Every structure is written in C-alpha cells, then in structure tokens.
C-alpha cells in the first residue's frame, strides 16, 4: 500500500479516536460529518480529504466496506486523475464476495470501469464492463444507466470495426427505452438516441439521422402534451425544462443532418424551430450549429456564434458535443 494511503487511514483513525474522547452529543455531531455525501462534495477539489472522510465513515459505521471502495475509486478517477489506481480498486472490489450482496454498488462499479476504459481507449474492456453494467441496470430497473451503457457499447463496437452490430444493438435499446412511461426512461432514451446520432454522424450516414430525430421529436411532443402519462422518479426534475432542452438539441442534430446532405430548405426549417426553444440561448447551441450555419448560408449567425465561442473560456473541439 502506498504511503499516502497509510497516512490517510492513520489520520482517519486518529480523528475517530478524538471523537471517542469527547461527550456523546459531540461525538454524534462529528460522526455525521463522515458520510458519502460529505466525501463526494469535496472529492473533485480535495480528493485526499475525501479519502480521509471515506475511511473515517467506515470506522464509525456510516459506510460499508464495498461502498467505501467504490467511492475511493470515484475519487481516484475524478479527483486524482489516477486511472490505473481507480481501475485496480474497482477490479479488487468486483472480485470480493461482499460485492455480490451490494448490487447497486456492483452495477455502479462496472459503470465506472466502463468509463475508465473508455477514457483509456481500451474498447474491448468497455464492451465487457458496459455490458455487465447494462445487464445489472436492467435487472434493477435503473434505466437511466441503460442508455448510457448501451451507447458506450455501440461506440466501442463502431471503433473496433463492428459498426452495424453496434448500431443494431443500440437501436434495440432505444426502442425499449421509448416505450417507458417514466422520466428515467425518457432521459435515457434521449441519451441513447444521441449516441446513435453521433455514431451515424461519424460514419457519414446523415440520411439515417433524420428518422432518429423525427422519432425523438415525436416522443417529446407526447411528453409535453400528456405529462400525466409519465411518472416522475427524480426529485426536483422539471419536465418542461427537459422537453425544451431535448427538443432544441434534437432540432440542432436535425439541422446538421440536413445541412450535411445539402438540403438547405429543410435545414433552415429545422434551425428556425430550434431557435424557438430556450435551449437555443445556451453555449451548446453555438457549439453544435456553428458548422451548419456556414453550410446553410447563415453567415451572420456563423459570425455571431464564432464571436461568442471565441469570447468563451469553454473549450470546444467539435460541432456535435458528446
């Protein structure tokens, strides 16, 4: 074990020992600081502090060993940018028998492994881990994870010479998600459909993007017109805000597809519809449509978008952000 891990564990132990020497009320107050929420609130800016909190939370009984190991991997990956260490922590966790009884953490660990391998470019591993994450997410009804993982699988298959296989699998997942009358299903459907659009775009299959976008717009119209059909699974989730975002982004994809095909009239029509959404005022709109403006002869909008992009500190590298 590396020295800094030992120091963190020692610090956590000393902190708990300090709690034990104080009164009962004071102990309870201090123990409540050692939680998953507290650790995750600082894991990006102060990863070492987050690791200390995680170790302390295990000692005082606020976290199980499995949950703690997963949170450590999240911190190592996101806060410390140490993919090899995060990967090893995940692999050690899924091999441990305790992980089999903590199904949520097991699914999240496979999801994290898929993200790690996607970042490292190991696409065979992405397919392996994302497939298992998707299977577990299906089993436990966590459909907001399914769309993302199926997108990972399809993207990895496309990059390893199995584009059609990946597209067919992703289309099956999209159709399944389209039938779900809850907002987790709807948001996952949007995520999976975007992944399909990116794959089709990367392969120059712009004509196939159009029906995907049309199906997405139809779904969001249904959601807007009949919100009573959909159960809301997330606290604080605003259906109207999501519909505006999803419709605007989908219309932007449609604009790009028509522009790439040289269909100026339909491209301008889709662009005008996109600009009727509040989403069109977001930086993402500029990033997505800047190339389409030029193809559509919208040179004033192209110049304005380029000015806003140049003035922004946000990095941009592509016309269709992922």
C-alpha positions as CSV (number, residue, x, y, z in Angstrom):
1,X,0.0,0.0,0.0
2,X,1.3,3.4,-0.9
3,X,2.5,5.7,1.9
4,X,-0.2,8.3,1.4
5,X,-2.9,5.8,1.7
6,X,-1.4,4.7,5.0
7,X,-1.3,8.3,6.2
8,X,-4.9,8.9,5.2
9,X,-6.0,5.8,7.1
10,X,-4.0,6.8,10.1
11,X,-5.5,10.3,10.0
12,X,-9.0,8.8,9.9
13,X,-8.3,6.6,12.8
14,X,-6.9,9.4,14.9
15,X,-9.9,11.5,14.0
16,X,-12.3,8.8,15.3
17,X,-10.2,8.3,18.4
18,X,-10.5,12.0,19.0
19,X,-14.3,11.7,18.8
20,X,-14.3,8.8,21.3
21,X,-12.7,11.0,23.9
22,X,-15.5,13.6,23.8
23,X,-19.1,13.7,25.0
24,X,-21.9,11.7,23.4
25,X,-23.6,14.6,21.8
26,X,-20.4,15.9,20.4
27,X,-19.5,12.5,19.0
28,X,-22.8,12.2,17.2
29,X,-22.3,15.6,15.6
30,X,-18.7,14.7,14.5
31,X,-19.7,11.3,13.2
32,X,-22.4,12.8,11.0
33,X,-19.6,14.5,9.0
34,X,-18.2,11.2,7.9
35,X,-20.8,10.4,5.1
36,X,-20.9,9.6,1.4
37,X,-22.5,13.0,0.7
38,X,-19.7,14.8,2.5
39,X,-17.0,12.9,0.8
40,X,-18.5,13.3,-2.7
41,X,-19.0,17.0,-2.1
42,X,-15.2,17.5,-1.9
43,X,-13.9,14.6,-3.9
44,X,-13.0,16.7,-7.0
45,X,-11.5,19.7,-5.3
46,X,-10.0,17.9,-2.3
47,X,-9.6,14.3,-3.1
48,X,-7.2,13.4,-0.3
49,X,-9.7,14.9,2.2
50,X,-12.4,12.9,0.6
51,X,-10.5,9.7,1.0
52,X,-9.9,10.5,4.7
53,X,-13.7,11.1,5.2
54,X,-14.4,7.7,3.4
55,X,-12.0,5.8,5.7
56,X,-13.5,7.5,8.8
57,X,-17.0,6.7,7.6
58,X,-16.2,3.0,7.5
59,X,-14.7,3.1,11.0
60,X,-17.7,4.9,12.6
61,X,-20.1,2.6,10.7
62,X,-21.6,5.1,8.2
63,X,-20.3,3.2,5.2
64,X,-19.9,-0.4,4.3
65,X,-16.5,-1.6,3.0
66,X,-17.9,-2.2,-0.5
67,X,-19.5,1.3,-0.7
68,X,-16.3,2.8,0.6
69,X,-14.1,1.1,-2.0
70,X,-16.4,2.3,-4.8
71,X,-16.3,5.9,-3.5
72,X,-12.5,5.7,-3.3
73,X,-12.4,4.6,-7.0
74,X,-14.6,7.5,-7.9
75,X,-12.3,9.9,-6.1
76,X,-9.1,8.3,-7.6
77,X,-10.6,8.6,-11.1
78,X,-12.4,12.0,-10.9
79,X,-10.4,13.9,-8.2
80,X,-6.9,12.5,-8.6
81,X,-7.0,11.6,-12.3
82,X,-5.3,8.3,-11.5
83,X,-7.0,5.9,-13.8
84,X,-4.7,2.9,-13.1
85,X,-5.3,3.2,-9.3
86,X,-9.1,3.6,-9.8
87,X,-9.2,0.7,-12.2
88,X,-7.4,-1.6,-9.7
89,X,-9.7,-0.5,-6.9
90,X,-12.7,-1.4,-9.0
91,X,-11.3,-4.8,-10.1
92,X,-10.4,-5.7,-6.5
93,X,-13.9,-4.7,-5.4
94,X,-15.8,-6.8,-8.0
95,X,-13.7,-9.8,-7.1
96,X,-14.6,-9.6,-3.5
97,X,-17.5,-11.7,-2.3
98,X,-19.1,-8.8,-0.3
99,X,-19.7,-7.0,-3.6
100,X,-22.2,-9.7,-4.7
101,X,-24.7,-8.6,-2.0
102,X,-24.4,-4.9,-2.7
103,X,-26.0,-4.9,-6.2
104,X,-26.3,-1.2,-6.6
105,X,-22.6,-0.6,-5.8
106,X,-21.7,-3.6,-8.1
107,X,-23.6,-2.0,-11.0
108,X,-22.0,1.4,-10.4
109,X,-18.6,-0.2,-10.2
110,X,-19.0,-1.8,-13.6
111,X,-20.3,1.6,-14.9
112,X,-17.2,3.3,-13.6
113,X,-14.9,0.7,-15.1
114,X,-16.6,1.2,-18.5
115,X,-16.0,5.0,-18.2
116,X,-12.4,4.4,-17.2
117,X,-11.7,2.1,-20.1
118,X,-13.5,4.5,-22.5
119,X,-11.1,7.2,-21.4
120,X,-8.1,5.0,-21.8
121,X,-9.2,3.7,-25.2
122,X,-9.5,0.0,-24.2
123,X,-12.7,-0.6,-26.2
124,X,-12.7,-4.4,-25.7
125,X,-12.9,-3.7,-22.0
126,X,-15.5,-1.0,-22.5
127,X,-17.8,-3.6,-24.2
128,X,-17.2,-6.1,-21.4
129,X,-17.8,-3.8,-18.5
130,X,-20.6,-1.8,-20.1
131,X,-22.4,-5.0,-21.0
132,X,-22.4,-6.2,-17.4
133,X,-23.4,-2.7,-16.1
134,X,-26.3,-2.6,-18.6
135,X,-27.4,-6.1,-17.5
136,X,-27.4,-5.2,-13.8
137,X,-29.2,-1.8,-14.5
138,X,-31.9,-3.7,-16.4
139,X,-32.3,-6.2,-13.6
140,X,-32.8,-3.5,-11.0
141,X,-34.8,-1.0,-13.1
142,X,-32.1,1.7,-13.3
143,X,-32.9,2.6,-16.9
144,X,-31.2,5.9,-16.8
145,X,-28.0,3.9,-16.8
146,X,-29.0,1.6,-19.6
147,X,-29.0,4.2,-22.4
148,X,-25.5,5.5,-21.4
149,X,-24.0,2.0,-21.2
150,X,-25.6,0.8,-24.5
151,X,-24.2,3.9,-26.1
152,X,-20.7,3.0,-24.8
153,X,-21.1,-0.5,-26.2
154,X,-22.2,0.7,-29.6
155,X,-19.5,3.4,-29.8
156,X,-16.8,0.8,-28.8
157,X,-18.1,-1.7,-31.4
158,X,-18.0,1.0,-34.1
159,X,-14.4,1.8,-33.2
160,X,-13.4,-1.8,-33.4
161,X,-14.9,-2.5,-36.9
162,X,-18.4,-3.7,-35.8
163,X,-20.4,-0.5,-36.6
164,X,-23.5,-2.2,-37.9
165,X,-23.6,-4.6,-35.0
166,X,-23.3,-1.7,-32.5
167,X,-26.0,0.3,-34.3
168,X,-28.4,-2.6,-34.3
169,X,-27.9,-3.3,-30.6
170,X,-28.3,0.4,-29.8
171,X,-31.5,0.7,-31.9
172,X,-33.0,-2.2,-29.9
173,X,-32.2,-0.5,-26.6
174,X,-33.6,2.8,-27.9
175,X,-36.9,1.1,-28.9
176,X,-37.1,-0.5,-25.5
177,X,-36.5,2.9,-23.7
178,X,-39.0,4.6,-25.9
179,X,-41.8,2.5,-24.5
180,X,-41.1,3.5,-20.9
181,X,-43.5,6.0,-19.4
182,X,-41.3,7.4,-16.7
183,X,-38.8,10.2,-16.9
184,X,-35.8,8.0,-16.2
185,X,-36.8,6.1,-19.4
186,X,-37.3,9.3,-21.3
187,X,-34.0,10.8,-20.4
188,X,-32.2,7.6,-21.0
189,X,-33.9,7.4,-24.4
190,X,-32.6,10.8,-25.3
191,X,-29.1,9.8,-24.2
192,X,-29.1,6.6,-26.2
193,X,-30.5,8.3,-29.3
194,X,-27.8,11.0,-29.1
195,X,-25.2,8.3,-29.0
196,X,-26.7,6.7,-32.1
197,X,-26.7,10.1,-33.9
198,X,-23.0,10.5,-33.1
199,X,-22.1,7.1,-34.5
200,X,-24.1,7.8,-37.7
201,X,-22.6,11.2,-38.0
202,X,-19.0,9.9,-37.5
203,X,-19.7,7.4,-40.3
204,X,-21.3,10.0,-42.7
205,X,-24.7,8.3,-42.6
206,X,-26.6,11.6,-42.3
207,X,-29.8,10.4,-44.0
208,X,-30.2,7.8,-41.2
209,X,-30.0,10.6,-38.6
210,X,-33.3,12.2,-39.9
211,X,-35.7,9.4,-38.8
212,X,-34.0,9.1,-35.5
213,X,-34.5,12.8,-34.8
214,X,-38.1,12.7,-36.0
215,X,-38.9,9.8,-33.6
216,X,-37.2,11.8,-30.8
217,X,-39.3,14.9,-31.5
218,X,-42.5,12.8,-31.6
219,X,-41.7,11.5,-28.2
220,X,-41.1,14.9,-26.7
221,X,-44.3,16.2,-28.2
222,X,-46.1,13.3,-26.5
223,X,-44.4,14.1,-23.2
224,X,-45.3,17.8,-23.4
225,X,-48.9,17.2,-24.4
226,X,-49.6,14.3,-22.0
227,X,-47.4,14.7,-18.9
228,X,-49.9,12.8,-16.8
229,X,-48.8,9.6,-18.6
230,X,-45.3,9.8,-17.2
231,X,-44.2,9.1,-13.6
232,X,-41.5,11.4,-12.2
233,X,-38.8,9.4,-10.5
234,X,-36.5,12.3,-9.6
235,X,-36.9,14.9,-7.0
236,X,-36.7,18.4,-8.4
237,X,-36.9,17.2,-12.0
238,X,-38.7,19.8,-14.3
239,X,-40.4,18.0,-17.3
240,X,-40.9,21.3,-19.2
241,X,-37.2,22.2,-18.8
242,X,-36.1,18.8,-20.1
243,X,-38.5,18.9,-23.0
244,X,-37.2,22.3,-24.1
245,X,-33.6,21.1,-23.8
246,X,-34.3,17.8,-25.6
247,X,-36.3,19.3,-28.4
248,X,-33.8,22.1,-29.0
249,X,-30.8,19.7,-29.1
250,X,-32.7,17.3,-31.4
251,X,-33.6,20.0,-33.8
252,X,-29.9,21.1,-33.8
253,X,-29.0,17.5,-34.8
254,X,-31.6,17.6,-37.5
255,X,-30.3,20.9,-38.8
256,X,-26.8,19.5,-39.0
257,X,-28.0,16.3,-40.8
258,X,-29.9,18.3,-43.4
259,X,-27.0,20.7,-43.9
260,X,-24.6,17.8,-44.4
261,X,-27.0,16.4,-47.1
262,X,-27.2,19.8,-48.8
263,X,-30.9,20.1,-48.1
264,X,-30.9,23.9,-47.4
265,X,-34.7,24.4,-47.2
266,X,-35.2,21.7,-44.6
267,X,-32.0,22.7,-42.7
268,X,-33.3,26.2,-42.4
269,X,-36.7,25.0,-41.2
270,X,-35.1,22.8,-38.5
271,X,-32.8,25.6,-37.5
272,X,-35.8,28.1,-37.1
273,X,-37.6,25.5,-35.0
274,X,-34.5,25.1,-32.8
275,X,-34.4,28.8,-32.2
276,X,-37.9,28.7,-30.8
277,X,-36.6,26.8,-27.8
278,X,-34.9,28.4,-24.8
279,X,-32.1,25.9,-25.2
280,X,-31.0,27.9,-28.3
281,X,-29.6,30.6,-26.0
282,X,-27.2,28.1,-24.4
283,X,-23.5,27.8,-25.4
284,X,-24.2,24.2,-26.6
285,X,-26.3,25.7,-29.4
286,X,-23.4,27.7,-30.7
287,X,-21.0,24.7,-30.4
288,X,-23.4,22.4,-32.3
289,X,-24.6,24.6,-35.0
290,X,-21.6,26.7,-36.0
291,X,-20.6,24.5,-38.9
292,X,-24.2,24.1,-40.0
293,X,-24.6,27.9,-40.2
294,X,-21.9,28.1,-42.9
295,X,-23.3,25.3,-44.9
296,X,-26.8,26.9,-44.8
297,X,-25.6,30.3,-45.8
298,X,-26.4,31.8,-42.4
299,X,-23.1,33.8,-42.3
300,X,-24.3,36.4,-39.8
301,X,-25.3,33.7,-37.3
302,X,-22.0,31.9,-38.1
303,X,-20.0,35.1,-37.2
304,X,-22.1,35.8,-34.1
305,X,-21.6,32.2,-32.9
306,X,-17.9,32.3,-33.6
307,X,-17.6,35.5,-31.6
308,X,-19.4,34.0,-28.6
309,X,-17.3,30.9,-28.8
310,X,-14.1,32.9,-29.0
311,X,-15.1,35.0,-26.1
312,X,-16.0,32.0,-24.0
313,X,-13.5,30.2,-21.8
314,X,-15.2,26.9,-22.6
315,X,-13.1,24.6,-24.8
316,X,-14.6,23.3,-28.0
317,X,-13.4,20.7,-30.4
318,X,-16.4,19.5,-32.4
319,X,-19.6,20.7,-33.9
320,X,-21.6,18.0,-32.1
321,X,-20.6,17.8,-28.4
322,X,-20.8,14.5,-26.8
